[in-house]
C-alpha cells in the first residue's frame, strides 16, 4: 500500500501538479492558474477541480460560476450512481 502511495506522489510531482498545488496552497494564484490550466486541459481531474474552486471562489480570477461549473463538470463528468437512487435526485 505504501509503495502505491509513493508511485502516486511521484506521478503527481512529475506532471507538474505538485508545483501547481504548492503555488495554490501558498496563495500564489497567478502561478497556480498558469500551472493548473494546461494540466486541466489535458484531463487532469485534480487540476480541473482546483480550477473550478478558483473560479467558484474568485481565487486569482474573477468569480465566474459558468467557468467553475465547467471545470467541476470536467473533473467529474457524471454524477455518482448509488444503487436504487435516481441520478436526477443528486441535482436537487
N, C-alpha and C positions, 0 to 999 in steps of 0.2 A: 504494500500500500504506500509506504513512504517513497519507494522508487518511482511509483506513478506520479506522486506529487512533484518530485524533482523534475521529472520529464515535463510535466505541465509548466512548471516555473521556467525551465529553460526555453520552452517553446514561446511562452509569453514574452520573455525578455528578448528572444531572437527576432520576433516580428515587430519590435518597437513598441509594443503595448506597455511594457514596463516603464519606458521613458515617458510615454503619454500619461500613464497612471501617476507617476511621480509628479509631473507637472500639474495634473489635475488636483492631486492631494495637497500640493503646495500653494494652490490658488493661482497658479500661472496659467490662466485660462486661454490666453493667446497661444502659448506654446502647446497646450493640451489640444486646442482646436486644430492647430496645424499638424499635429502628430496623429490625432484620432481620425480626422476626416478620411485620409487615404486608406487607413485600415478599415474603417466603416464601409467605404465604397467597395472594398474587396470582400465584404461579407463577414467581417469580424464582429460577432454578436455583442461582445462586451464593449467594444468601441462604439457600436451603434447605440447601445443602451446609454453609455456615457454622453454621447451627443444629444440623445433625447433629453437627458437630465439637464444638460447645459441650456438647451433651448426652452425647456419647461420652466427653469428657474432663473433665466437671464444671467447665467454664469459666463461672462466674457462675450456674450452675444445678446441682442435684444430678445426679450421674451417673445417666442413665436410658437403658439400652440400647434400650428399646422406642421412646422418642422419637427417639433417634439413628437407629435403623433406619427409622423413619417418614420423617424428613426426608431421609436419604440416598436412600431409595426415591423420594421426591418429586423430588429433584434429578436422578435418573437412573432412571426407572421401568422400563426394560427393559435386560437385560444386552446388552452389545455383542455383535454377531454377527461371528464370524470364519468365513470360508468353510471348510467341512469340519469344523467343530467343533460339537459338541453343546452348546447353551447351558447345559444342566444341569451340564456339566463345570465351568463357572465358579462353581458354587455349592459346590464341594468344597474 
